[in-house]
Amino acid sequence: FRKIGHIKRLDFSSRARSVPCVPPVVHVKLDLQAPYF
């Protein structure tokens, strides 16, 4: 379960980082919310 959540979180954050002009705080919030998507 942790591995799946971790992979999801990495995939989600990598997609979020591809969007320009997104502050790091937003990335942290998205990383925390990623398992719930």
DRENTORKOL-3810 file (N, C-alpha, C; in nm, 4 decimals):
REM DRENTORKOL-3810
@n.u->0.0845; n.v->-0.1210; n.w->0.0000; ca.u->0.0000; ca.v->0.0000; ca.w->0.0000; c.u->0.0875; c.v->0.1253; c.w->0.0000
@n.u->0.1913; n.v->0.1240; n.w->0.0836; ca.u->0.2802; ca.v->0.2405; ca.w->0.0879; c.u->0.3529; c.v->0.2581; c.w->-0.0454
@n.u->0.3935; n.v->0.1471; n.w->-0.1052; ca.u->0.4635; ca.v->0.1573; ca.w->-0.2334; c.u->0.3724; c.v->0.2187; c.w->-0.3397
@n.u->0.2481; n.v->0.1719; n.w->-0.3451; ca.u->0.1549; ca.v->0.2246; ca.w->-0.4453; c.u->0.1328; c.v->0.3740; c.w->-0.4217
@n.u->0.1122; n.v->0.4126; n.w->-0.2944; ca.u->0.0912; ca.v->0.5531; ca.w->-0.2634; c.u->0.2138; c.v->0.6352; c.w->-0.2990
@n.u->0.3314; n.v->0.5782; n.w->-0.2737; ca.u->0.4555; ca.v->0.6505; ca.w->-0.3014; c.u->0.4703; c.v->0.6724; c.w->-0.4519
@n.u->0.4421; n.v->0.5689; n.w->-0.5302; ca.u->0.4532; ca.v->0.5814; ca.w->-0.6760; c.u->0.3527; c.v->0.6851; c.w->-0.7265
@n.u->0.2299; n.v->0.6798; n.w->-0.6749; ca.u->0.1291; ca.v->0.7789; ca.w->-0.7148; c.u->0.1783; c.v->0.9191; c.w->-0.6833
@n.u->0.2333; n.v->0.9364; n.w->-0.5614; ca.u->0.2770; ca.v->1.0684; ca.w->-0.5179; c.u->0.3888; c.v->1.1189; c.w->-0.6091
@n.u->0.4842; n.v->1.0306; n.w->-0.6443; ca.u->0.5940; ca.v->1.0716; ca.w->-0.7322; c.u->0.5390; c.v->1.1113; c.w->-0.8689
@n.u->0.4468; n.v->1.0299; n.w->-0.9226; ca.u->0.3912; ca.v->1.0600; ca.w->-1.0547; c.u->0.3152; c.v->1.1923; c.w->-1.0519
@n.u->0.2360; n.v->1.2125; n.w->-0.9482; ca.u->0.1556; ca.v->1.3343; ca.w->-0.9404; c.u->0.2445; c.v->1.4575; c.w->-0.9264
@n.u->0.3467; n.v->1.4487; n.w->-0.8383; ca.u->0.4327; ca.v->1.5648; ca.w->-0.8166; c.u->0.5159; c.v->1.5944; c.w->-0.9409
@n.u->0.5561; n.v->1.4896; n.w->-1.0134; ca.u->0.6353; ca.v->1.5141; ca.w->-1.1344; c.u->0.5495; c.v->1.5845; c.w->-1.2399
@n.u->0.4220; n.v->1.5470; n.w->-1.2472; ca.u->0.3339; ca.v->1.6153; ca.w->-1.3420; c.u->0.3105; c.v->1.7593; c.w->-1.2977
@n.u->0.2962; n.v->1.7803; n.w->-1.1682; ca.u->0.2717; ca.v->1.9160; ca.w->-1.1177; c.u->0.3935; c.v->2.0038; c.w->-1.1429
@n.u->0.5128; n.v->1.9472; n.w->-1.1262; ca.u->0.6347; ca.v->2.0258; ca.w->-1.1459; c.u->0.6541; c.v->2.0618; c.w->-1.2920
@n.u->0.5901; n.v->1.9881; n.w->-1.3827; ca.u->0.6049; ca.v->2.0207; ca.w->-1.5247; c.u->0.5286; c.v->2.1496; c.w->-1.5583
@n.u->0.4365; n.v->2.1900; n.w->-1.4708; ca.u->0.3632; ca.v->2.3149; ca.w->-1.4922; c.u->0.4475; c.v->2.4314; c.w->-1.4417
@n.u->0.4720; n.v->2.5337; n.w->-1.5218; ca.u->0.5572; ca.v->2.6455; ca.w->-1.4814; c.u->0.4901; c.v->2.7372; c.w->-1.3793
@n.u->0.5737; n.v->2.8096; n.w->-1.3067; ca.u->0.5264; ca.v->2.9127; ca.w->-1.2143; c.u->0.4398; c.v->2.8553; c.w->-1.1030
@n.u->0.4741; n.v->2.7355; n.w->-1.0560; ca.u->0.4011; ca.v->2.6787; ca.w->-0.9430; c.u->0.4944; c.v->2.6791; c.w->-0.8219
@n.u->0.4608; n.v->2.7525; n.w->-0.7173; ca.u->0.5489; ca.v->2.7620; ca.w->-0.6002; c.u->0.5661; c.v->2.6273; c.w->-0.5313
@n.u->0.6798; n.v->2.6051; n.w->-0.4640; ca.u->0.7060; ca.v->2.4759; ca.w->-0.3979; c.u->0.6005; c.v->2.4399; c.w->-0.2946
@n.u->0.5420; n.v->2.5404; n.w->-0.2305; ca.u->0.4400; ca.v->2.5105; ca.w->-0.1285; c.u->0.3236; c.v->2.4358; c.w->-0.1910
@n.u->0.2867; n.v->2.4751; n.w->-0.3134; ca.u->0.1764; ca.v->2.4080; ca.w->-0.3818; c.u->0.2133; c.v->2.2629; c.w->-0.4085
@n.u->0.3391; n.v->2.2394; n.w->-0.4454; ca.u->0.3839; ca.v->2.1022; ca.w->-0.4701; c.u->0.3696; c.v->2.0188; c.w->-0.3433
@n.u->0.4062; n.v->2.0776; n.w->-0.2290; ca.u->0.3949; ca.v->2.0037; ca.w->-0.1031; c.u->0.2493; c.v->1.9679; c.w->-0.0765
@n.u->0.1595; n.v->2.0631; n.w->-0.0959; ca.u->0.0175; ca.v->2.0360; ca.w->-0.0724; c.u->-0.0330; c.v->1.9287; c.w->-0.1685
@n.u->0.0084; n.v->1.9362; n.w->-0.2948; ca.u->-0.0351; ca.v->1.8367; ca.w->-0.3931; c.u->0.0211; c.v->1.6998; c.w->-0.3562
@n.u->0.1473; n.v->1.6961; n.w->-0.3101; ca.u->0.2065; ca.v->1.5686; ca.w->-0.2712; c.u->0.1307; c.v->1.5077; c.w->-0.1548
@n.u->0.0859; n.v->1.5924; n.w->-0.0617; ca.u->0.0129; ca.v->1.5413; ca.w->0.0537; c.u->-0.1257; c.v->1.4925; c.w->0.0126
@n.u->-0.1858; n.v->1.5561; n.w->-0.0883; ca.u->-0.3206; ca.v->1.5182; ca.w->-0.1303; c.u->-0.3203; c.v->1.4056; c.w->-0.2336
@n.u->-0.2052; n.v->1.3795; n.w->-0.2938; ca.u->-0.1987; ca.v->1.2832; ca.w->-0.4036; c.u->-0.2619; c.v->1.1478; c.w->-0.3692
@n.u->-0.2359; n.v->1.0901; n.w->-0.2500; ca.u->-0.2943; ca.v->0.9579; ca.w->-0.2207; c.u->-0.4473; c.v->0.9582; c.w->-0.2232
@n.u->-0.5088; n.v->1.0742; n.w->-0.2116; ca.u->-0.6550; ca.v->1.0791; ca.w->-0.2050; c.u->-0.7190; c.v->1.0970; c.w->-0.3421
@n.u->-0.6384; n.v->1.1154; n.w->-0.4450; ca.u->-0.6964; ca.v->1.1374; ca.w->-0.5771; c.u->-0.7488; c.v->1.0083; c.w->-0.6359
END
